[in-house]
Amino acid sequence: MQAMVIDKYGKFPMRLAEIPTPEIGENEVLAEIHATSVNPVDFKIRDGKVKLLVKYKMPLILGNDFSGVIAKVGAKVTRFKVGDEIYARPRKSKIGTFAEYIAIHEDDIALKPKNLSFEEAASIPLVGLTSYQALGDIMQLQKGQKILIQAGAGGVGTFAIQLAKLMGATVATTASVAGANLVKSLGADEIINYKTEKFEESLKNYDAVFDTLGGEILEKSFEVIKSGGKIVSVSGLPNARFGKEYGSGFFKTLLFSAASHKLSKLEKKHNVQYTFLFMKPSGEQLRIIADFIETGKIKPIIDRVFPFEDAQKAMEYAETGRAKGKVIVKIK
């Protein structure tokens, strides 16, 4: 099969390679990939920024979610059959959706929402699961609460705004002038122009912040949270609590504790809970998300679709940060 691979860590372009079609285990299916999407985690993996969390062998196929059709099923697969149209986020040890085929555990897949094209469906799994686990599992966001969602016009932001509104929350978000109309159409109640306004001065007493940017933006987010509130970040630093829960071992947990010392101080100072989210695949949650989509409660937001041969251009475009919604690569 054909796949886009990297041969070493760093900001090097992917190359198109001919590699063997993966073998499947007894609980796996072989999926023919029709479309995939580009996510910030692809850049982080490429650059070697998740080496402490997951070790990969080279050459490595990038890509972390997809939609497609089941071509083969393992001997113990019970919930799916050949020909099923599916969408999924593979587990971190078995990524590789910039390819024609992927072997994936049946627990990680769900039937594709019936009202979506393959390109639309491919935009959902990673951002959908990330938002669901942040707002639902960790924050347990309640009706009437206030949440700040950073970078609302981005891939995660466009989904998270819709989910937060579905949960009954009041939503503030940061966006440029170019993204303001989009986030407003998705239900954002307050829009902060991050180029001319300081969100940490405009917003106070929020119950939660969903951070997708990390760094200084994450640190300033502590200033808008009320005592007892929660901050979830997908771009911040893992802390000691994450290390213990993830089973990282004593040495790595110690490293996480040292690296996140500043965040831990802010956590104590403001009496809030900071959580680094390393999202988990879940076919069960994707089925819930599919229901939201099929009933019209959440819709996919796509900026641009690239052909497979232009997957590197798709990566470069997504990395500019200018995309409004998701960047898709059409495989088939």
C-alpha positions as CSV (number, residue, x, y, z in Angstrom):
1,M,0.0,0.0,0.0
2,Q,1.0,3.6,-0.3
3,A,1.6,5.7,2.8
4,M,3.1,9.1,3.8
5,V,6.0,8.5,6.2
6,I,8.8,10.2,8.0
7,D,12.2,8.7,8.5
8,K,13.4,10.7,11.6
9,Y,12.1,13.3,14.0
10,G,12.3,16.9,13.0
11,K,10.6,19.4,10.7
12,F,11.3,17.3,7.6
13,P,8.7,16.7,4.9
14,M,6.8,13.4,4.6
15,R,7.6,11.1,1.7
16,L,5.3,8.8,-0.3
17,A,6.4,5.2,0.3
18,E,5.2,1.8,-0.8
19,I,5.0,-0.4,2.3
20,P,3.3,-3.8,3.2
21,T,-0.4,-3.7,4.0
22,P,-0.7,-4.3,7.8
23,E,-1.7,-7.7,9.2
24,I,-4.6,-7.7,11.6
25,G,-5.0,-9.3,15.0
26,E,-8.0,-11.4,16.0
27,N,-9.7,-8.4,17.6
28,E,-8.8,-5.9,14.8
29,V,-10.2,-4.9,11.5
30,L,-8.4,-3.9,8.3
31,A,-9.9,-0.5,7.2
32,E,-9.5,0.9,3.8
33,I,-9.0,4.6,4.5
34,H,-11.1,7.0,2.4
35,A,-10.1,10.2,4.2
36,T,-8.0,11.5,7.1
37,S,-7.5,14.8,8.8
38,V,-4.5,16.8,10.0
39,N,-4.2,17.5,13.7
40,P,-1.7,19.5,15.8
41,V,-0.6,16.2,17.4
42,D,0.8,15.2,14.0
43,F,3.3,18.1,14.2
44,K,4.2,17.2,17.8
45,I,4.8,13.5,16.9
46,R,6.8,14.5,13.8
47,D,9.0,16.9,15.9
48,G,9.6,14.3,18.6
49,K,7.7,16.2,21.2
50,V,5.8,13.1,22.5
51,K,8.8,10.8,22.7
52,L,8.5,10.7,26.5
53,L,4.9,9.5,26.2
54,V,5.0,7.2,23.2
55,K,8.0,5.6,21.4
56,Y,7.7,5.0,17.6
57,K,9.8,3.1,15.2
58,M,10.9,4.6,11.9
59,P,9.8,4.9,9.2
60,L,6.6,6.2,10.8
61,I,3.3,6.8,9.1
62,L,1.7,9.9,10.6
63,G,-2.1,10.5,10.9
64,N,-4.4,10.1,13.9
65,D,-8.0,9.8,12.7
66,F,-9.9,8.6,9.6
67,S,-13.0,7.4,8.0
68,G,-13.3,4.5,5.7
69,V,-14.6,1.0,4.9
70,I,-13.8,-2.3,6.6
71,A,-12.0,-4.6,4.2
72,K,-11.3,-7.5,6.5
73,V,-12.2,-8.5,10.1
74,G,-10.2,-10.5,12.7
75,A,-11.5,-13.9,14.0
76,K,-12.8,-12.5,17.2
77,V,-14.4,-9.3,15.9
78,T,-18.1,-9.4,16.7
79,R,-19.5,-5.8,16.3
80,F,-18.5,-5.1,12.7
81,K,-18.4,-6.7,9.3
82,V,-16.7,-6.3,5.9
83,G,-18.3,-3.3,4.1
84,D,-19.2,-1.3,7.2
85,E,-18.5,2.4,6.9
86,I,-16.6,3.5,10.0
87,Y,-14.7,6.4,11.6
88,A,-12.1,6.2,14.3
89,R,-9.1,7.5,16.2
90,P,-6.6,4.6,16.5
91,R,-4.7,4.1,19.7
92,K,-1.5,5.9,20.1
93,S,0.7,2.9,19.6
94,K,-0.9,2.1,16.2
95,I,-1.3,5.5,14.5
96,G,-0.8,5.9,10.7
97,T,-3.9,7.2,8.9
98,F,-1.9,8.9,6.1
99,A,-2.1,5.6,4.3
100,E,-4.4,3.5,2.2
101,Y,-5.0,0.9,5.0
102,I,-4.8,0.6,8.7
103,A,-5.2,-2.2,11.2
104,I,-7.3,-1.0,14.2
105,H,-8.9,-2.6,17.3
106,E,-12.7,-2.9,17.1
107,D,-13.0,-1.2,20.4
108,D,-11.7,2.0,18.8
109,I,-14.1,2.3,15.9
110,A,-17.7,3.3,15.4
111,L,-20.1,3.4,12.4
112,K,-19.7,6.6,10.4
113,P,-22.5,9.1,10.9
114,K,-25.0,8.3,8.1
115,N,-25.5,12.0,7.2
116,L,-21.7,12.7,6.6
117,S,-19.4,12.2,3.6
118,F,-16.2,10.4,4.3
119,E,-14.3,13.7,4.2
120,E,-16.7,15.2,6.8
121,A,-16.6,12.1,9.0
122,A,-12.8,12.2,9.0
123,S,-12.8,15.6,10.5
124,I,-14.5,14.4,13.7
125,P,-12.8,11.6,15.7
126,L,-9.8,13.3,17.3
127,V,-11.4,16.7,17.9
128,G,-14.7,15.0,18.9
129,L,-13.1,12.7,21.5
130,T,-10.8,15.4,22.8
131,S,-13.7,17.7,23.4
132,Y,-15.9,15.0,24.8
133,Q,-13.3,13.8,27.3
134,A,-12.3,17.4,28.3
135,L,-15.7,18.9,28.8
136,G,-17.6,15.7,29.8
137,D,-15.2,13.3,31.5
138,I,-12.9,15.8,33.2
139,M,-14.7,19.1,33.6
140,Q,-18.2,17.5,33.9
141,L,-19.5,20.7,32.6
142,Q,-23.0,21.6,33.8
143,K,-25.9,23.6,32.4
144,G,-25.4,27.3,33.3
145,Q,-21.7,27.1,33.9
146,K,-19.3,29.4,32.0
147,I,-16.4,28.0,29.9
148,L,-13.6,29.7,28.0
149,I,-12.6,27.8,24.9
150,Q,-9.3,29.0,23.4
151,A,-8.9,29.3,19.6
152,G,-12.5,28.8,18.9
153,A,-12.1,28.8,15.1
154,G,-9.6,25.9,15.1
155,G,-10.3,22.2,14.6
156,V,-10.8,21.4,18.3
157,G,-12.4,24.8,19.1
158,T,-15.2,24.5,16.5
159,F,-16.3,21.1,17.9
160,A,-15.9,22.1,21.5
161,I,-18.0,25.2,21.2
162,Q,-20.9,23.2,19.8
163,L,-20.5,20.5,22.5
164,A,-20.4,23.1,25.3
165,K,-23.6,24.7,24.0
166,L,-25.2,21.3,23.7
167,M,-24.3,20.8,27.4
168,G,-26.0,24.1,28.3
169,A,-22.9,26.2,29.1
170,T,-22.2,29.8,28.4
171,V,-19.2,30.0,26.0
172,A,-16.5,32.6,25.6
173,T,-13.8,32.0,23.0
174,T,-10.8,33.7,21.4
175,A,-10.7,34.3,17.7
176,S,-9.5,36.7,15.0
177,V,-11.8,39.0,13.1
178,A,-11.7,36.4,10.3
179,G,-13.0,33.7,12.6
180,A,-15.5,35.7,14.6
181,N,-18.5,35.0,12.3
182,L,-17.8,31.3,12.3
183,V,-17.6,31.0,16.1
184,K,-20.7,33.1,16.5
185,S,-22.6,30.9,14.2
186,L,-21.6,27.9,16.3
187,G,-23.1,29.5,19.4
188,A,-20.2,31.4,21.1
189,D,-21.8,33.9,23.5
190,E,-18.7,36.1,23.9
191,I,-15.9,36.5,21.4
192,I,-12.5,38.0,22.4
193,N,-10.4,39.3,19.5
194,Y,-7.1,37.9,20.6
195,K,-5.2,40.5,18.5
196,T,-6.6,43.5,20.2
197,E,-8.0,42.3,23.5
198,K,-6.6,40.5,26.5
199,F,-9.0,37.7,27.5
200,E,-7.5,37.6,31.0
201,E,-8.7,41.1,31.6
202,S,-12.1,40.8,29.9
203,L,-13.2,37.5,31.5
204,K,-13.6,36.7,35.2
205,N,-15.2,34.0,37.4
206,Y,-15.3,31.2,34.8
207,D,-16.0,27.7,35.8
208,A,-13.7,26.1,33.2
209,V,-11.1,26.8,30.5
210,F,-10.3,24.4,27.6
211,D,-6.8,25.3,26.5
212,T,-5.5,24.3,23.1
213,L,-2.5,26.6,22.8
214,G,-0.3,26.1,25.9
215,G,2.5,28.3,26.9
216,E,1.8,31.8,28.1
217,I,-1.9,31.6,27.0
218,L,-2.4,28.7,29.3
219,E,-0.7,30.5,32.2
220,K,-2.9,33.6,31.7
221,S,-6.0,31.3,31.7
222,F,-5.6,30.7,35.4
223,E,-6.6,34.4,35.9
224,V,-10.1,33.9,34.5
225,I,-11.0,30.8,36.6
226,K,-13.0,31.0,39.8
227,S,-11.8,29.1,42.9
228,G,-12.6,25.4,42.5
229,G,-12.7,25.7,38.7
230,K,-11.0,23.4,36.2
231,I,-8.5,23.9,33.4
232,V,-7.9,21.2,30.8
233,S,-5.1,21.5,28.3
234,V,-4.1,19.5,25.3
235,S,-1.1,21.7,24.6
236,G,0.3,22.3,28.1
237,L,2.8,20.3,30.0
238,P,2.0,16.9,31.7
239,N,2.2,17.1,35.5
240,A,3.0,14.6,38.2
241,R,-0.7,13.6,38.5
242,F,-0.8,12.8,34.8
243,G,2.4,10.8,35.1
244,K,0.9,8.6,37.9
245,E,-2.4,8.1,36.1
246,Y,-0.7,7.3,32.8
247,G,1.7,4.8,34.4
248,S,4.7,6.7,33.3
249,G,7.0,5.4,36.0
250,F,8.9,7.2,38.7
251,F,11.6,8.9,36.6
252,K,9.2,10.3,34.0
253,T,6.7,11.4,36.6
254,L,9.5,13.2,38.3
255,L,10.4,14.9,35.0
256,F,6.8,15.9,34.5
257,S,6.6,17.3,38.0
258,A,9.7,19.4,37.5
259,A,8.7,20.7,34.0
260,S,5.2,21.7,35.2
261,H,6.3,23.3,38.4
262,K,5.1,26.8,37.3
263,L,1.7,25.4,36.4
264,S,1.4,23.6,39.8
265,K,2.2,26.9,41.6
266,L,-0.6,28.6,39.6
267,E,-2.9,25.7,40.4
268,K,-2.4,26.2,44.1
269,K,-2.5,30.0,44.0
270,H,-5.8,30.1,42.3
271,N,-7.2,26.9,43.9
272,V,-8.1,25.3,40.5
273,Q,-7.5,21.8,39.1
274,Y,-5.2,21.6,36.1
275,T,-5.3,18.5,33.9
276,F,-3.2,17.6,30.9
277,L,-5.3,15.6,28.5
278,F,-3.7,12.9,26.4
279,M,-6.9,11.8,24.7
280,K,-7.9,8.1,24.6
281,P,-9.5,6.3,21.6
282,S,-13.1,5.2,22.3
283,G,-15.5,3.6,19.9
284,E,-18.2,3.9,22.5
285,Q,-17.8,7.7,22.7
286,L,-17.7,8.0,18.9
287,R,-21.1,6.3,18.8
288,I,-22.5,9.0,21.1
289,I,-20.9,11.7,19.0
290,A,-22.4,10.1,15.8
291,D,-25.8,10.4,17.4
292,F,-25.2,14.1,18.1
293,I,-24.3,14.6,14.4
294,E,-27.1,12.5,13.0
295,T,-29.6,14.5,15.0
296,G,-28.2,17.8,13.8
297,K,-26.9,18.9,17.2
298,I,-23.3,19.1,16.0
299,K,-21.9,19.6,12.5
300,P,-18.4,19.2,11.1
301,I,-16.5,22.3,10.1
302,I,-14.0,21.8,7.2
303,D,-11.6,24.5,5.9
304,R,-10.0,22.6,3.0
305,V,-9.6,19.2,1.4
306,F,-6.3,18.1,-0.2
307,P,-5.7,15.0,-2.4
308,F,-3.5,12.3,-1.0
309,E,-0.5,13.2,-3.1
310,D,-0.6,16.7,-1.5
311,A,-0.7,15.4,2.1
312,Q,2.5,17.3,2.8
313,K,0.9,20.6,1.6
314,A,-2.0,19.8,3.9
315,M,0.4,19.5,6.8
316,E,2.1,22.8,5.9
317,Y,-1.2,24.6,5.5
318,A,-2.6,23.3,8.9
319,E,0.6,24.3,10.6
320,T,0.2,27.9,9.6
321,G,-2.7,28.1,12.1
322,R,-4.9,29.9,9.6
323,A,-7.4,27.1,9.0
324,K,-11.0,27.6,10.1
325,G,-12.1,24.2,11.2
326,K,-10.4,21.0,9.9
327,V,-7.9,20.3,7.1
328,I,-8.7,17.0,5.4
329,V,-6.7,14.6,3.2
330,K,-8.8,12.6,0.7
331,I,-7.2,9.2,0.3
332,K,-9.7,7.4,-1.9
